[in-house]
Amino acid sequence: MPSSPSANPGHGVAAAAVPSGPTGAEGFASILATQGELDALCREHGVPEGFTALPAGDLRANSTPPPGAICVYARALEAGMRVPPHGFLREALAHFGVAPAQLTPNGWRMMAGFLALCRSTGVPPSLVVFRRFFLLSNVSQKHKKGWYFLQSRQGSGLR
């Protein structure tokens, strides 16, 4: 995973891809029990019909999804994540080495807000500009992988 000044070394982000013990997520199961509930959520958040939504069933929050699939949390969709993700969001997640399901809902809000601000000012979204204002931090000091959040960088003028 790339090491960059956009990662907060005090929060263990550089080790995001390194397997470690449980992340605390293993106890979380989906609250969407039926295909109908899942389909309604997808319609509400504009998920195109070309994407197949499958209930998590017995899979837990930290389970590996089936091949060709990704895990998406309802709260991420509610916070601004869209399917398919905007190219800038794919670029940012790849840069940080983070899967979509690893970003907290507030992280999705910040990314969606950044995109909206770029769109409203007519400025193309840029990873360099995004990293000037935000850094990625690990939710858990104890675990070197799991969920991540975005925070405003000191001196960015956002605090």
KOLPAKOL-744946 format. One record per residue (C-alpha): x, y negated, z negated. Coordinates in Angstrom, 3 decimals. Example, Ala and Ser with C-alpha at 12.3 -4.5 7.8 and 13.67 -1.06 7.14 Angstrom:
NODE      east     north        up
NODE    12.300     4.500    -7.800
NODE    13.670     1.060    -7.140
This chain:
NODE      east     north        up
NODE     0.000     0.000     0.000
NODE     1.335    -3.451     0.784
NODE     2.721    -5.453    -2.050
NODE     1.670    -9.054    -1.798
NODE     1.382   -12.175    -3.892
NODE    -2.387   -11.810    -3.519
NODE    -2.371    -8.925    -5.970
NODE    -2.238    -9.625    -9.676
NODE     0.628    -7.438   -10.963
NODE    -0.651    -7.749   -14.510
NODE    -3.715    -5.776   -13.499
NODE    -2.023    -2.823   -11.774
NODE    -3.283    -3.516    -8.265
NODE    -0.105    -2.307    -6.592
NODE    -0.917     1.219    -7.733
NODE    -4.488     1.280    -6.408
NODE    -3.904     4.272    -4.150
NODE    -2.030     6.367    -6.697
NODE    -4.106     9.184    -8.190
NODE    -4.545     8.930   -11.921
NODE    -6.972    10.239   -14.505
NODE   -10.665     9.415   -14.733
NODE   -11.641     5.833   -14.012
NODE   -14.647     5.607   -16.277
NODE   -16.900     5.819   -13.220
NODE   -17.455     9.555   -13.373
NODE   -20.547     9.174   -15.535
NODE   -22.437     6.963   -13.083
NODE   -25.058     8.566   -10.866
NODE   -27.258     6.906    -8.266
NODE   -30.595     5.502    -9.364
NODE   -31.922     5.967    -5.806
NODE   -33.446     9.421    -6.072
NODE   -35.361     9.682    -2.800
NODE   -34.689     9.120     0.875
NODE   -37.624     6.671     0.900
NODE   -36.031     4.488    -1.794
NODE   -32.761     4.504     0.103
NODE   -34.429     3.675     3.433
NODE   -36.297     0.766     1.792
NODE   -33.018    -0.598     0.404
NODE   -31.406    -0.346     3.849
NODE   -34.320    -2.191     5.486
NODE   -34.228    -4.881     2.794
NODE   -30.533    -5.552     3.423
NODE   -30.533    -5.253     7.207
NODE   -28.580    -2.012     7.577
NODE   -28.857    -1.181    11.309
NODE   -30.782     1.972    12.180
NODE   -27.680     3.458    13.833
NODE   -26.277     4.079    10.352
NODE   -27.534     7.094     8.440
NODE   -28.129     6.572     4.739
NODE   -27.929     9.697     2.623
NODE   -28.868     9.903    -1.057
NODE   -25.900    10.569    -3.329
NODE   -27.638    13.528    -4.924
NODE   -25.321    15.047    -7.507
NODE   -22.293    13.029    -6.364
NODE   -20.912    10.708    -9.018
NODE   -19.541     7.218    -8.529
NODE   -15.996     8.427    -8.054
NODE   -16.837    11.366    -5.766
NODE   -15.308    11.605    -2.323
NODE   -18.015    11.030     0.294
NODE   -18.510    13.528     3.141
NODE   -16.209    13.170     6.197
NODE   -17.166    10.191     8.355
NODE   -19.094     8.545     5.520
NODE   -18.480     5.820     2.974
NODE   -19.993     5.262    -0.427
NODE   -22.006     2.067    -0.729
NODE   -23.563     0.834    -3.941
NODE   -26.994    -0.816    -3.965
NODE   -25.551    -3.632    -6.088
NODE   -22.904    -4.320    -3.419
NODE   -25.633    -4.739    -0.782
NODE   -27.574    -6.996    -3.145
NODE   -24.395    -9.051    -3.678
NODE   -23.765    -9.689     0.022
NODE   -22.025    -6.630     1.459
NODE   -23.354    -5.889     4.929
NODE   -23.184    -2.808     7.131
NODE   -21.219    -2.814     9.269
NODE   -18.812    -5.040     7.343
NODE   -17.635    -8.235     9.043
NODE   -14.218    -7.856    10.694
NODE   -12.639   -10.216     8.174
NODE   -13.946    -8.093     5.295
NODE   -12.515    -4.928     6.868
NODE    -9.186    -6.721     7.291
NODE    -9.179    -7.909     3.659
NODE   -10.106    -4.488     2.250
NODE    -7.400    -2.838     4.372
NODE    -4.853    -5.435     3.243
NODE    -5.620    -4.751    -0.414
NODE    -5.881    -0.973     0.112
NODE    -9.383    -0.909    -1.373
NODE   -12.432     1.065    -0.222
NODE   -15.767    -0.803    -0.006
NODE   -17.126     1.056    -3.040
NODE   -14.146    -0.027    -5.159
NODE   -15.023    -3.730    -5.034
NODE   -17.350    -4.990    -7.765
NODE   -20.573    -6.757    -6.782
NODE   -19.089   -10.089    -7.851
NODE   -16.177    -9.427    -5.480
NODE   -18.691    -8.958    -2.663
NODE   -20.370   -12.230    -3.673
NODE   -17.056   -14.068    -3.480
NODE   -16.214   -12.567    -0.089
NODE   -19.701   -13.321     1.278
NODE   -19.428   -16.876    -0.067
NODE   -16.040   -17.324     1.578
NODE   -17.479   -16.140     4.905
NODE   -20.485   -18.459     4.547
NODE   -18.218   -21.404     3.772
NODE   -16.018   -20.623     6.787
NODE   -19.086   -20.298     9.011
NODE   -20.606   -23.573     7.761
NODE   -17.383   -25.504     8.400
NODE   -16.673   -23.875    11.760
NODE   -13.352   -22.473    10.533
NODE   -12.556   -18.846    11.375
NODE   -12.042   -16.743     8.225
NODE    -8.373   -16.140     7.529
NODE    -6.734   -13.685     5.156
NODE    -3.968   -16.231     4.510
NODE    -6.518   -18.843     3.418
NODE    -8.524   -16.296     1.415
NODE    -5.376   -15.198    -0.451
NODE    -4.596   -18.845    -1.230
NODE    -7.805   -19.060    -3.256
NODE    -8.358   -15.516    -4.567
NODE    -6.472   -12.559    -5.948
NODE    -7.528    -8.981    -6.510
NODE    -7.405    -7.517   -10.007
NODE    -8.050    -4.068   -11.433
NODE   -11.118    -3.856   -13.673
NODE    -9.314    -1.434   -15.979
NODE    -5.903    -2.142   -17.469
NODE    -5.790     1.533   -18.472
NODE    -6.390     3.117   -15.051
NODE    -4.322     2.350   -11.972
NODE    -7.191     2.957    -9.571
NODE   -10.915     2.479    -9.681
NODE   -12.890    -0.721    -9.368
NODE   -11.478    -4.128    -8.489
NODE   -12.699    -7.691    -8.771
NODE   -11.696   -10.980    -7.215
NODE   -10.742   -13.981    -9.270
NODE    -9.816   -17.498    -8.329
NODE    -6.113   -18.129    -8.245
NODE    -4.665   -20.630   -10.725
NODE    -4.019   -23.909    -8.974
NODE    -6.554   -23.135    -6.238
NODE    -8.947   -25.840    -7.414
NODE   -11.707   -23.255    -7.951
NODE   -11.372   -22.970   -11.734
